[in-house]
Amino acid sequence: EWAPTKGYSAGMVATGRQLFIAGQIGWDAQQNFHSDDLIEQFSQALDNVCAVLKAAGGEARYLTEMTVFVTDLAGYRARYRELGPIWRERLGRHYPAMALIGVSGLVEPRALVEIQARAVLPL
């Protein structure tokens, strides 16, 4: 009886090996930031999640849960629609269970977004 969700799943069921992806921020593999823009950092952080997933032998459809932390919740809300193309390019129409949390800051002072994820890989 739940209303359909938009941009995430209310819950997922999966069987397999669990992969826990540590919080990924908007820097590259050499830990360099290329932008101080929230959307560009989100894009890079999502690329980093996908890289860890791929390194473990997974693909987007195996993602079961994501938590996104942002330092500017109002900025995120204002630019939310810009995220759709970025999401679809990397994950298609796969939407894991998600939460978005506004925080006052992250460990890396320049980071504006951090994405933590879980996936279930086939046995």
ChimeraX commands (.cxc) that place a marker at each C-alpha (Angstrom):
marker #1 position 0.00,0.00,0.00 radius 0.5
marker #1 position 3.05,2.28,-0.18 radius 0.5
marker #1 position 3.06,5.10,-2.69 radius 0.5
marker #1 position 5.66,4.63,-5.44 radius 0.5
marker #1 position 9.03,6.17,-4.64 radius 0.5
marker #1 position 10.93,8.43,-7.01 radius 0.5
marker #1 position 14.70,8.09,-7.37 radius 0.5
marker #1 position 15.13,5.31,-4.80 radius 0.5
marker #1 position 13.62,2.01,-3.65 radius 0.5
marker #1 position 11.86,1.73,-0.30 radius 0.5
marker #1 position 13.54,-1.64,0.23 radius 0.5
marker #1 position 15.39,-4.43,-1.54 radius 0.5
marker #1 position 15.83,-8.17,-1.01 radius 0.5
marker #1 position 19.04,-9.86,-2.17 radius 0.5
marker #1 position 20.96,-13.08,-1.70 radius 0.5
marker #1 position 24.72,-13.34,-2.15 radius 0.5
marker #1 position 28.05,-11.97,-0.92 radius 0.5
marker #1 position 27.84,-8.58,0.77 radius 0.5
marker #1 position 30.09,-5.73,-0.30 radius 0.5
marker #1 position 30.37,-2.71,2.00 radius 0.5
marker #1 position 31.67,0.37,0.20 radius 0.5
marker #1 position 33.24,2.97,2.48 radius 0.5
marker #1 position 32.21,6.58,2.12 radius 0.5
marker #1 position 33.45,7.95,-1.19 radius 0.5
marker #1 position 33.96,11.66,-1.70 radius 0.5
marker #1 position 34.44,13.88,-4.73 radius 0.5
marker #1 position 38.14,13.37,-5.29 radius 0.5
marker #1 position 39.93,11.19,-7.83 radius 0.5
marker #1 position 41.96,8.02,-7.24 radius 0.5
marker #1 position 45.01,10.14,-6.34 radius 0.5
marker #1 position 42.94,12.02,-3.73 radius 0.5
marker #1 position 42.83,15.26,-5.72 radius 0.5
marker #1 position 39.73,17.44,-5.91 radius 0.5
marker #1 position 39.01,18.90,-9.34 radius 0.5
marker #1 position 35.99,20.98,-8.34 radius 0.5
marker #1 position 34.30,22.70,-5.44 radius 0.5
marker #1 position 30.90,22.28,-7.08 radius 0.5
marker #1 position 28.40,20.01,-5.31 radius 0.5
marker #1 position 27.13,18.36,-8.51 radius 0.5
marker #1 position 30.63,17.70,-9.86 radius 0.5
marker #1 position 31.72,16.25,-6.53 radius 0.5
marker #1 position 28.59,14.06,-6.45 radius 0.5
marker #1 position 29.47,12.82,-9.92 radius 0.5
marker #1 position 33.03,11.95,-8.88 radius 0.5
marker #1 position 31.90,10.32,-5.61 radius 0.5
marker #1 position 29.42,8.16,-7.54 radius 0.5
marker #1 position 32.19,7.25,-10.00 radius 0.5
marker #1 position 34.29,6.19,-7.02 radius 0.5
marker #1 position 31.48,4.00,-5.66 radius 0.5
marker #1 position 31.14,2.38,-9.08 radius 0.5
marker #1 position 34.92,1.81,-9.29 radius 0.5
marker #1 position 34.97,-0.03,-5.95 radius 0.5
marker #1 position 31.93,-2.04,-7.02 radius 0.5
marker #1 position 33.58,-2.97,-10.32 radius 0.5
marker #1 position 36.87,-3.89,-8.60 radius 0.5
marker #1 position 34.89,-6.38,-6.48 radius 0.5
marker #1 position 33.36,-7.93,-9.61 radius 0.5
marker #1 position 30.02,-6.15,-9.30 radius 0.5
marker #1 position 27.85,-3.94,-11.45 radius 0.5
marker #1 position 25.27,-1.25,-10.78 radius 0.5
marker #1 position 22.32,-3.62,-10.44 radius 0.5
marker #1 position 23.98,-5.22,-7.38 radius 0.5
marker #1 position 23.81,-2.01,-5.33 radius 0.5
marker #1 position 21.24,-2.49,-2.59 radius 0.5
marker #1 position 21.67,0.55,-0.36 radius 0.5
marker #1 position 23.25,4.01,-0.43 radius 0.5
marker #1 position 23.58,6.78,2.09 radius 0.5
marker #1 position 24.45,10.21,0.75 radius 0.5
marker #1 position 25.82,12.85,3.10 radius 0.5
marker #1 position 25.84,16.48,1.90 radius 0.5
marker #1 position 27.17,19.60,3.60 radius 0.5
marker #1 position 24.67,21.89,1.83 radius 0.5
marker #1 position 21.21,20.39,1.97 radius 0.5
marker #1 position 19.54,23.50,0.55 radius 0.5
marker #1 position 22.02,23.51,-2.36 radius 0.5
marker #1 position 21.31,19.84,-2.98 radius 0.5
marker #1 position 17.56,20.46,-3.05 radius 0.5
marker #1 position 17.98,23.43,-5.40 radius 0.5
marker #1 position 20.05,21.42,-7.89 radius 0.5
marker #1 position 18.45,17.99,-7.46 radius 0.5
marker #1 position 17.32,17.75,-11.09 radius 0.5
marker #1 position 20.92,18.05,-12.31 radius 0.5
marker #1 position 21.68,14.70,-10.68 radius 0.5
marker #1 position 19.30,12.65,-12.86 radius 0.5
marker #1 position 21.51,12.52,-15.96 radius 0.5
marker #1 position 24.58,11.76,-13.83 radius 0.5
marker #1 position 22.74,8.92,-12.08 radius 0.5
marker #1 position 21.33,7.40,-15.27 radius 0.5
marker #1 position 24.72,7.53,-17.01 radius 0.5
marker #1 position 26.29,5.42,-14.26 radius 0.5
marker #1 position 23.44,3.35,-12.81 radius 0.5
marker #1 position 20.71,3.43,-15.44 radius 0.5
marker #1 position 17.29,3.10,-13.88 radius 0.5
marker #1 position 18.54,1.09,-10.90 radius 0.5
marker #1 position 17.57,2.74,-7.61 radius 0.5
marker #1 position 18.79,1.10,-4.38 radius 0.5
marker #1 position 17.27,1.86,-0.99 radius 0.5
marker #1 position 18.63,5.29,-0.09 radius 0.5
marker #1 position 18.92,7.97,2.54 radius 0.5
marker #1 position 20.15,11.54,2.18 radius 0.5
marker #1 position 21.53,13.26,5.27 radius 0.5
marker #1 position 22.59,16.87,5.70 radius 0.5
marker #1 position 25.76,17.23,7.79 radius 0.5
marker #1 position 27.74,20.20,9.06 radius 0.5
marker #1 position 30.98,18.88,7.59 radius 0.5
marker #1 position 32.98,15.86,6.45 radius 0.5
marker #1 position 36.45,14.66,7.44 radius 0.5
marker #1 position 38.01,16.14,4.29 radius 0.5
marker #1 position 37.30,19.89,4.62 radius 0.5
marker #1 position 36.89,20.40,0.87 radius 0.5
marker #1 position 34.40,17.52,0.49 radius 0.5
marker #1 position 30.79,18.55,-0.12 radius 0.5
marker #1 position 29.33,15.07,-0.54 radius 0.5
marker #1 position 30.09,11.55,0.63 radius 0.5
marker #1 position 28.40,8.37,-0.60 radius 0.5
marker #1 position 28.46,5.15,1.37 radius 0.5
marker #1 position 27.02,2.06,-0.30 radius 0.5
marker #1 position 26.27,-1.62,0.05 radius 0.5
marker #1 position 25.93,-4.21,-2.67 radius 0.5
marker #1 position 25.11,-7.90,-2.81 radius 0.5
marker #1 position 27.18,-9.83,-5.35 radius 0.5
marker #1 position 26.08,-13.21,-6.73 radius 0.5
marker #1 position 27.43,-16.31,-5.01 radius 0.5
marker link #1:1,2 radius 0.2
marker link #1:2,3 radius 0.2
marker link #1:3,4 radius 0.2
marker link #1:4,5 radius 0.2
marker link #1:5,6 radius 0.2
marker link #1:6,7 radius 0.2
marker link #1:7,8 radius 0.2
marker link #1:8,9 radius 0.2
marker link #1:9,10 radius 0.2
marker link #1:10,11 radius 0.2
marker link #1:11,12 radius 0.2
marker link #1:12,13 radius 0.2
marker link #1:13,14 radius 0.2
marker link #1:14,15 radius 0.2
marker link #1:15,16 radius 0.2
marker link #1:16,17 radius 0.2
marker link #1:17,18 radius 0.2
marker link #1:18,19 radius 0.2
marker link #1:19,20 radius 0.2
marker link #1:20,21 radius 0.2
marker link #1:21,22 radius 0.2
marker link #1:22,23 radius 0.2
marker link #1:23,24 radius 0.2
marker link #1:24,25 radius 0.2
marker link #1:25,26 radius 0.2
marker link #1:26,27 radius 0.2
marker link #1:27,28 radius 0.2
marker link #1:28,29 radius 0.2
marker link #1:29,30 radius 0.2
marker link #1:30,31 radius 0.2
marker link #1:31,32 radius 0.2
marker link #1:32,33 radius 0.2
marker link #1:33,34 radius 0.2
marker link #1:34,35 radius 0.2
marker link #1:35,36 radius 0.2
marker link #1:36,37 radius 0.2
marker link #1:37,38 radius 0.2
marker link #1:38,39 radius 0.2
marker link #1:39,40 radius 0.2
marker link #1:40,41 radius 0.2
marker link #1:41,42 radius 0.2
marker link #1:42,43 radius 0.2
marker link #1:43,44 radius 0.2
marker link #1:44,45 radius 0.2
marker link #1:45,46 radius 0.2
marker link #1:46,47 radius 0.2
marker link #1:47,48 radius 0.2
marker link #1:48,49 radius 0.2
marker link #1:49,50 radius 0.2
marker link #1:50,51 radius 0.2
marker link #1:51,52 radius 0.2
marker link #1:52,53 radius 0.2
marker link #1:53,54 radius 0.2
marker link #1:54,55 radius 0.2
marker link #1:55,56 radius 0.2
marker link #1:56,57 radius 0.2
marker link #1:57,58 radius 0.2
marker link #1:58,59 radius 0.2
marker link #1:59,60 radius 0.2
marker link #1:60,61 radius 0.2
marker link #1:61,62 radius 0.2
marker link #1:62,63 radius 0.2
marker link #1:63,64 radius 0.2
marker link #1:64,65 radius 0.2
marker link #1:65,66 radius 0.2
marker link #1:66,67 radius 0.2
marker link #1:67,68 radius 0.2
marker link #1:68,69 radius 0.2
marker link #1:69,70 radius 0.2
marker link #1:70,71 radius 0.2
marker link #1:71,72 radius 0.2
marker link #1:72,73 radius 0.2
marker link #1:73,74 radius 0.2
marker link #1:74,75 radius 0.2
marker link #1:75,76 radius 0.2
marker link #1:76,77 radius 0.2
marker link #1:77,78 radius 0.2
marker link #1:78,79 radius 0.2
marker link #1:79,80 radius 0.2
marker link #1:80,81 radius 0.2
marker link #1:81,82 radius 0.2
marker link #1:82,83 radius 0.2
marker link #1:83,84 radius 0.2
marker link #1:84,85 radius 0.2
marker link #1:85,86 radius 0.2
marker link #1:86,87 radius 0.2
marker link #1:87,88 radius 0.2
marker link #1:88,89 radius 0.2
marker link #1:89,90 radius 0.2
marker link #1:90,91 radius 0.2
marker link #1:91,92 radius 0.2
marker link #1:92,93 radius 0.2
marker link #1:93,94 radius 0.2
marker link #1:94,95 radius 0.2
marker link #1:95,96 radius 0.2
marker link #1:96,97 radius 0.2
marker link #1:97,98 radius 0.2
marker link #1:98,99 radius 0.2
marker link #1:99,100 radius 0.2
marker link #1:100,101 radius 0.2
marker link #1:101,102 radius 0.2
marker link #1:102,103 radius 0.2
marker link #1:103,104 radius 0.2
marker link #1:104,105 radius 0.2
marker link #1:105,106 radius 0.2
marker link #1:106,107 radius 0.2
marker link #1:107,108 radius 0.2
marker link #1:108,109 radius 0.2
marker link #1:109,110 radius 0.2
marker link #1:110,111 radius 0.2
marker link #1:111,112 radius 0.2
marker link #1:112,113 radius 0.2
marker link #1:113,114 radius 0.2
marker link #1:114,115 radius 0.2
marker link #1:115,116 radius 0.2
marker link #1:116,117 radius 0.2
marker link #1:117,118 radius 0.2
marker link #1:118,119 radius 0.2
marker link #1:119,120 radius 0.2
marker link #1:120,121 radius 0.2
marker link #1:121,122 radius 0.2
marker link #1:122,123 radius 0.2
view
